Amino acid sequence: MPSFTKSLALFSCLTATAKAFPTSAAAEIDDTPACPEPNKTARVYASELYNLFPGQPDFASPPVSDFHVQYNNQTGLAIQQAAVFSGLPQQATGCYFGWAQDDAYTGVLVVGGNGLLTGRQLAGFPSAATGGGVSAAAVKPFDTASPDRAFEADFTSWDREIKGTYHISGPGKISCAENVYLLLEKPQTTSGNVFLKRSQNAGIFLEYRC
């Protein structure tokens, strides 16, 4: 049987060898917007998401990673979300809203009740977030879009899908710019809850061409 001293020396050697091998880093999401090839489209995923609470308009929420919109017509709980899409090319045109979901084995999409959401473009965005967050009151002055500029995105039943897929909506309702700001919410007619976990291939995006 090897002595304790020899065993300790062997363990130290193995530990040093293990530390010598580089560890594999998690793959980073490349969201750098660029112009696609002619007659092709490109996507830019939301760079910032903020939960907004109209019932507590001064509550400033920090940025979050995942998409979550909700309304309950019994309790009155409403959760809107403000989305920031940054750095679109100056030549970008034909912007419209979309969302992609992973397959059911790796991703998370939960739709409770009615999953029909509405969205509209904001005229701007708060320049200074209080305490690192954004409130519904701070966003409200930029919510000036007319009703005919609203678009819909229906998540209903899509959480039953096994394979990953994507969806687009709102053509002609979003004006392309270097930075685009959207407000997404559940219409206060029926209860519903939508949660979409962000991943390498899932999340909300803008699709455009140049």
Secondary structure, 3 states (H helix, E strand, C coil): CCCHHHHHHHHHHHHHHHHHCCCCCCCCCCCCCCCCCCCCCEEEECCEEEEECCCCCCCCECEECCEEEEECCCCCCEEEEEEEECCCCCCCEEEEEEEEECCCCCCCEEEEECCEEEEEECCCCCCCCECCEECHHHHHHHCCCCHHHCEEEECCCHHHCCCCEEEEECCCCCCCCCCEEEEEECCCCCCEEEEECCCCCCEEEEEEEC
